[in-house]
């Protein structure tokens, strides 16, 4: 047994660092940050990493090590801290964040396919049967989600393995980006495409939509979203040697690297892409910003190397196809896994008495097929309502991005808020402890909660001030709607099956 335990604990500091970076870092956050606030996004990404990513990562590690044998993931963490009712609501909202991610990805992936095939985003010219481009994308997104659910529910998880190839290509793409940006800067003798005015550039955004204090503060949600996914890291502490030292050390290194990578790569965007003339044009939106940025990089690299304009354009198309290929693999792999993984973990990890028997039933492939079809029905309805809500492409992808950002941040309100209650428990073994001072712990929890609440509220308030009621509604509708559904569903099921709100 000791030998088996020793063999199991093989995760080193380096292994942990790579796991954290792979789970957290995404280049799309770089391009979206530059589109939203230019150089002004740098300071917010740095602050979000220091004030949110690092303390939350340590909290998730304490949860994961204490509940290492629990099968319900964050449901078990919350149920063991604040009771089953709030655990059910919090996990339901967490599941909703993945549903909103599916809504967003089902639409964005068609930009990826377009960039891969045509070398640029042509989706804004897609018109069929009298439908606008956003409506066409919505219909295609619904068809894709139904197809993914069909194959995933039959256990065809081998398709999901393409996602691992996407991870490899993503690393390669990031390396290409860094090398190409450095070459352009050197050949241009250090002249930046986007002039850097020191502190002024770090505070003021060139984007007219992010000029007011409320709009700037609402960007906090974008920055926090860039570090989302850390709840998946809390379960690895029992697979380390000396987790008390390995996890904080690995988290510190990964935090410095991730924050540094975001800061440097946003800064690099200004080396080759002038915000006003190259990047922030009418056809650029939060759905295609990554492909636009890589296209600009390819064109500028070709030009800097002395090629003709026609050849430079081909370089741009080639760069776009490279990043689109890696994104397509990653998106497809993630869709097939996330179709069943979160919902299966929630339904099987929570109290089975709370669910109708049809939803908990597994098919021959071991998949909760009925629950998956219910899930895709909800996803399809949301896609349809947003796509046919009369939005132009730019607003359509802004709505999807805001929905995804807020929905991802919402579950952390529960996880962070439950942490002091988790610390009060004296009947559980704690192999990994970082927060030892009660007053300091409560102060950090309050600080992180305030950051989350302010960011979410201001993301909701800003479009209201601009009288953009559609964006405001969809930004907050997802988490609030699913939280209300979860509460009503729990109350009815708990009363019907006599389930008590106990702390496990």
N, C-alpha and C positions, 0 to 999 in steps of 0.2 A: 504493500500500500504506500509506504514512504517513497519507494522508487517511482511508482506511478505518479504520485503527487509531485515529485521532483521533476519528472519528465514533462508534466503538464505545465509547470511554471517556467515557461521558456521565453516569455515576452521581456525583452531587454528595453533599456531606455531608448535605443535607436529604433527598435521595432514599434514602441509606443508612439514616438515622435512621428514616424511615417504613417501610422494608423490615424492619428489626430489630424495631420495635414490632409490626408486623403479624404477623410470624412468631412472636413470643414471647408477647405479652400476651394473656390470656384472662380474661374476666370470671368464668368458672366457678371460677377459682382464688381469686377474691375471696370468693365465697359459701361455697366449701368451707373456706377458711381461717377465716372468721367462725364457721362451724358447728363446726369442730374446736376452736378455741382462743379465739374472740372477739378482743378487742383483743390478747391474748397472742401472736397470730400475726404481729403487725406487726414485732416485732424480728427474728423468724426470717426473714421475707421480705426484710428489709433486709440482714441478714447474708449470706443466700444470694446476693443480687444482687451484693454487694461481693466476697465470698470465692469465689464459684463462677462466676456469670454473666460477670463482667468478665474474669478471667484466662482462662477457657475460650474466650471469644469471640476473644480475641487469638491463642490457640493455633490455633483453627480457621482463622483468617485466614492464619496462617503456612503451615498445611497446604495450604489452598486455593490460595494464590499459588504455592507451590513445585510443586504437582501440578495446575496449571491446565489442562493438556491431557489429563489422565487421564479416562477415561470411567466408571471404576468407583466414583467418589465416595469414601466413607470406606474402602471395600475397598482402593482404590489408595493411600490415605494410610497405612493400616496395613501393607499389603504392602511399601510403600517404606520402612518404618521397622522392623518387627519380623518380617518374613517372611510367606509365604503361609499357613502353618498358623494362626498367631494372627490373621491378617487374616480368614481364613475363619471362624474361631470368633467373633471380635468382630463381624463383619458379620452373621453368622447370628443372633447375639443381638440386634443392632440390628433385623434383620428381624422377630425374635420380638416386639420391643417394639411394632411396628406391628400384628402379629397380635393381641397382647393389647389394643391400642387398638381394633381392630375388634370384638373380643369385648365390650369395654366399651360402645362406641358402638352396636353392634347392639341392645343392651339399653336403653341410656339414651334412644335416639332415640324410643322409644315413649312415654316421659314427655313428650318434646317435642311429639309428635303429639297427645297427650292435652291438654296445656296449650294448644295451638293451637286445638283443637276445642271443649274444654269450659271453657277459662279457668282450669283448675287440673289438678293431677295426680290422675287417677282410677284409675291403673293398679293400685293396691293393692286395688281392688274388682273387678278383672277375673278372673273364674273361669269356665272352660269345661271340660266333660267331666270334672269331678272334679279338675281341676288347680288348684293354688294360683296366686296372682297372679304369683309369681316364675317358676313353671313355664310359665305362659302367655306371659310376656314372653320367656322363653328360646326357646320354639317360634317365636314371631313373629320373634325376632332371627335364628334360623336361616333362616327363609323369606326374610327381607330380604336376608341375605348371599348366598343362592343366586341370588336375582333380580338383585342388583347384579353378581355375578360373570358371570351370563349376558349381561347387556347390555354390561358393560365388555369382556368377551372378544371381543365383536363390533365393538369399536372405536367404540362409541357414546359417545365422549368429550365430545360436545357437551352431554350432560346435566350433565357436571362443571362446565360454565361457570356453573351456578346458584350455585356456591360463591363466585364473585367478587361476585355480588349480596349473598350472605351477609356478605361482608367489609364492604361499604358499610353494610348495616343494623346490623352489629355496632358500627361507629363511632357511628352515630346513637343506638343503644341506650345506649352508654356516656355520651354527652352528655346524654341524657334522664335517666339515673340521677343524674348529678352535679347538674344543674339542679334536679330534683325534690327531691333530698336537701337542697340549700341552701334551697329555698323552705320546706320543712317546718321546718328549723331556725330560719329567720327568723320565721315565723309563730308558732312555739312559744317565741319569745323566748330562744333559745339553750339551752333545757332539753333535755338528751339523753335519749333513750329508755333507753339503757344507760349508767348512770353511769360516769364515767371517774375512777378513783382514782390517777391518775399512774403512778408506777413499778410499783405493785402490780398494776394492770390489764395492764401490759405483760409481766409475769412470770407471774402466776397465770391459769390458764384456768378459765372457769366450767363447762367440760365435765368431768364427773367421770371420763371416760375418759382425760383428759390432765392428771392431777394429779401423777403420779410423775415423777421425773427421767428414767427410761428412756422413758416415754411421750412426754414433752416433746421429748426428743432425737430420737425416732422421727419427729417432725413435720418434721425436716430434709428428709426425702424429699419431703414435700408442697411444701415451699418450693423445693427444687431443681427439682421437676417444673414449677413455675410458670415456670421460665426455660428449659425444654427446647426443643430445635429449632434451637439455634445452629449445629449441624453443617451446616445447609443454607445458612449465610451465608458459609462459607469459600471458595466458588467465585466470588465476585463481585469479588474484589480486582483481577482483570485488566481489569475494566470501569470502573475509576476513574482519574481524573487524580490523580497523586501519592498512591498508596495508603498510603505510609508515614505520611502526615499525615492523609489523609481518613479511613481506617478507624479509627485510635485516637480521633480527634476525634468521629467519628460514633458510635462505641461508647460513649464517655464520655457524650455527650449522651443517647443512647438508654437507657443504663443509669440515669442520673439520672431521666429521665422515667418509665421502666418501674417502677423501684423506688418512685419518688414516687407514681406512679399506684396501685400496689398498696397502699402505706401509707395514702394519703388515702382511697381507696375502701373499704378495710376499716374505717377510722375512721368514714367516713360511714355505714356500715351501722348503727353504734351510735347515730347521730343519730335514726333512726326505728324501729329494730327492737330491742326489749328481748329480750335473749338467752333468758331463761327463759320469759317469758310469750308472746312473739310467735313466736320463731324455732325454738328447740330443743324442739319438741313431738314427740310420738311419730310423727307422719306425715312429719316432715322427715328426709330422708336425703341422702347424697352424690350421689344421682341427680337429686333434684328441688330441691336447695337454691337454685339460681339462680332458679327460678320462684317458689318460696316467698318469697324475699327481694323480688323485684319485685312480687309480689302485696301484700306488707306495705307496700311503698313506695307503691303506688297507693292502697291504703285510707287510709294515714296522710295522703297528699297531699289526697285528697278530703275527709277529716275536717278537716284544717287549713284548707282553703278554705271550710269552713262548709256543706258538702253533708250531706244526710241519710245515715244509716248504710247504707241500701239503695243509694244512689247511690255512696257511697264503695266499697262492695263491687264495683260495676260498674267503677269506676276500677281496682280491683285486678285484676279479670279482664282488663280491657283492657291493662294493663301486662304481665300474664303472656303474653297473646297476642302482643304486640309482640316481646318477647324470644324467645318460642317460634318465631315466624316467622323471625327472623334465625338462630336456632340450627338450625332445620330445613334452611334453605338451605345453611348452612355444613356441617352434618353430611353431607347427601346429596352435595354437591359433593366433599367430602373423601373419602367412601367410594368414589366412582367413580374418583377419581384414585389413591388409595392401594391399591386393589385390584390394580393392575398396576405402578405406578411403582416402589416399593421392590424388589419381587421381580424385575422386569425389569432394574433397574440392577444388582442383585447377580449375577444369573445371567449377564448379558451382560458385566459388568465383571470377573468372576472368571475363573479359568482354565477354559475350556470342557471340558477333559479330565476335570475333577472331577465333571461332571454326566452323568447318563444322557441320551442323545440326545433322548428324548421331552420332557424338561423344558426343553431349550434350543431346541426347535423352535418357531418362530413361525407363527401362522396367517395367513390372507389379510389380516387387519386389522393385522398386525404385533404381535400380542399373544402372550405365552407362555401360551396357553390351558390346556395340560396342567398347568403349574406353578400357575396360578391356581385350577384345580379341586382340586388337591392342597391348596393353601393354605386354601380355603374348607372343605374336609373337616376339616382340623385345627381351624379356627376353630369349626365347628359342634360338633365333639366337646367342645371346651372349654366352649362355651356350655351344652351339654346337661349336662355333669358338674357345673358350678357351679350352674346353675338348678335341677337336680333333686337337689342335695345336701342339701335340707331346710332351707335358709336362709330366714329371714324377710326382708322387703324391705330393712330397714335394714342387716342384716348382708350381704345380697346385694350391695348397692351399695358397702358398705365393702370387701368382698373385691375387687370389680371395680376400685375406685379404688386400693387398695393394690397390686394386680397391675399396673395400668397405671403407677403411679408408680415402682415398683421396676424394672420392665422398661425404662422410659424412662431411668432413671439408670444401669442396668448397662452399656450400651455406652460411657459416658463413662469407665468404669474402664479400658477398652482404649485409647480415644483419648488420654486424659490420660497414662496410663502409658507409652504409646509415644512421647510427645513428646521425652523426652531422647535416645532412640535416633534419632529423626528429626533432632534437632539435631546429632548426631555425623556425619551424612553430609556429605561435602565435595565430592561429585560432582554436586550438583544446584544449579541457579540459584535464588536466593532474592530475588525482587523486593521482598518485604515482610518485614522483620525487626524484632521488638520486643524479644524476649528475647535479649539479647547477653551477659549475665553467666551463666556456667555454674552457679556455686554458687547464685545467686539463682533461676535457672530450676528446678534440681533441688529447691530448698526449696519453691517454689510448687507444683510437681508433687506432692511428698509431702504438702503441706498439703491440696490439693484431693482427693487420693486418700483421705486419712484421713477427710475430711468425707463423701465418698461411701460408704466402707466402713462407718463408724460409723452413718450414717443408714440404710443398707440393713439392717445387722445388727439395729439396735434396732427397726426396723419389723417384722422377723421375730420378735424376742424378745418384744416387748410382748404380742402375742396369746397366746404360749406361757405367759407369766406369768399371763394371765387364763384359761388353760386353754381358749382358743378355738382348738382344733387345726385346724379347717377353714380359718379365716382365715390362720393361720400357714403351713399347707401351701401354699395357693394363692398366698400372697404371694411365696414364694421358688421355688415349683415351676417357674414359667414360665422364668425365666432359666437356672436350673440344668439343667432338662430339655433346653432347646434348646442350651445350651452342650455338654452331654454328647452329644447327637445330632450336633452339628456336628463334635466331635472324632472320634467313631467313624466318621462318614460320611467325613470328610477322610482319616483313616488308611487306611480300606479303599480309597477311590478313588485316593489318591495311590500306594498300593502297587500297585494293579491297573494303573494307567496310567503308572507310573514318574515321577510328578510330584515334583520336588525342592522342598524348603522354602527357596526363595531369596528374598533381599530385592531387589525390583525397583528 
